[in-house]
Amino acid sequence: MAIAFIRTVILYILIIAGVRLMGKRQVGELEPSELVVSLLIADLAAVPMQDFGIPLLTGVIPIFTLLALTMILSVLTMKSTRLRVLLCGKPSIVVRDGKPDQREMRRNRFTVDELLEELRMNGYTDLTQIKYAILETNGKLSVLPYADQVPPTSRQMGVRTKDPGLPRVIISDGLLLKENLTAAGYDDQWLTRQLRRHHVHSPAHVFLMTVDELGNVYLVDGDTKEAKG
């Protein structure tokens, strides 16, 4: 029993390290080569995890080999455009000037239903609004509408706005993050005033509290009642 536990922990840590080496991507955003490596690592780890008659190194060495190969290929693809195209492919323009490019769609086995679904997910229902729709190498569809279909920015409208910056989490699930409070330039007295303002007695009763660089506070109490200030 102890051997099974130790082997599982070692393989788990090894797989987590491998996933971190491949970068912060979701499964749907993996390049084909990265997806293949992920599947192979999972399969290699499952065998020594279940069969105790197989030496642990039988699973560990191939995993290390795959990770090393992945790192080498990552460096090479950064330096070689041809290798990058070979391993990762290249983006395809599936909509051009409001019209689907049937040849590119057939080449990528991308159906009309899939195209319309992706456009709806991007907030567009009319193909005539689209200047370009590009099928990226990770399978995502990038939609570039015509200029007159793009919502105007505050600069274009002549409205001056202040950038609130990146909000800092002050309280997370009832836990006060003291270092974030100090880094934001506030103290315990300010926090107490904010809690009273939102009718909360203590940080333990707060699910989430953030503050941005303009001093705007966002607070959700433990009962999921939302408040902004």
Sequence and secondary structure as in RCSB ss.txt:
>XXXX:A:sequence
MAIAFIRTVILYILIIAGVRLMGKRQVGELEPSELVVSLLIADLAAVPMQDFGIPLLTGVIPIFTLLALTMILSV
LTMKSTRLRVLLCGKPSIVVRDGKPDQREMRRNRFTVDELLEELRMNGYTDLTQIKYAILETNGKLSVLPYADQV
PPTSRQMGVRTKDPGLPRVIISDGLLLKENLTAAGYDDQWLTRQLRRHHVHSPAHVFLMTVDELGNVYLVDGDTK
EAKG
>XXXX:A:secstr
 HHHHHHHHHHHHHHHHHHHHT S  GGG  HHHHHHHHHHHHHHHHHHH TTS HHHHHHHHHHHHHHHHHHHH
HHHH HHHHHHHH   EEEEETTEE HHHHHHTT  HHHHHHHHHHTT   GGGEEEEEE TTS EEEEE GGGS
   TTTTT         EEEEETTEE HHHHHHTT  HHHHHHHHHHTT   GGGEEEEEE TT  EEEEETT  
EEE 
